């Protein structure tokens, strides 16, 4: 199985690219976000690869990071009704941290922004991957647990009240949750809602 390609970018097409590795051109199908971030043809490139083998086909899927590849595997292997096309559409629309946030907050609308992903499929993604989101959130992993608690309605009252107050001030739930997560680190787990709001606003003003 091919796990990574390191070579020269030969060409970029609408849904794939070709990487030349020692004279052999490998076709890798990629999310739109990956294709948009590729260098110009003729330059060096590295892609993390998921090899998909069927009786009638061998196909390579390429990603900028190992984390993106892990999300592709999660979507393909853990969510009923999600194949390669839908998984690529999701990862074309949302970065790993954004997808983890959407799952943690049970934001079905965010997930269903991906082309070809209806409400039912988005709900399955949010439901079936909720326990896995924190481990695959990348740099956002520190706040995902809090966001899951908010999404499931089990966050401590001071935390929920602080996030609600910031949302009422016009901040998105995601931004508010990030600010309150930072406030918790500064103020401590026993901080009341007023202190969390004050520290959260201070964080947002930076």
Secondary structure, 3 states (H helix, E strand, C coil): CCCEEEEEEEEECCCEEEEEECCEEEEEEECHHHHHHCCCCCCEEEEEEEEEEECCEEEEEEECCHHHHHHHHHHHHHCCCCCHHHHHHHHHHCCHHHHHHHHHCCCHHHHCCCCCCCHHHHHHHHHHCCCCHHHHCHHHHHHHHHHHHHHCCCCCHHHHHHHHHHHHCCCCHHHHHHHHHHHHHHHCCCCCHHHHHHHHHHHHCC
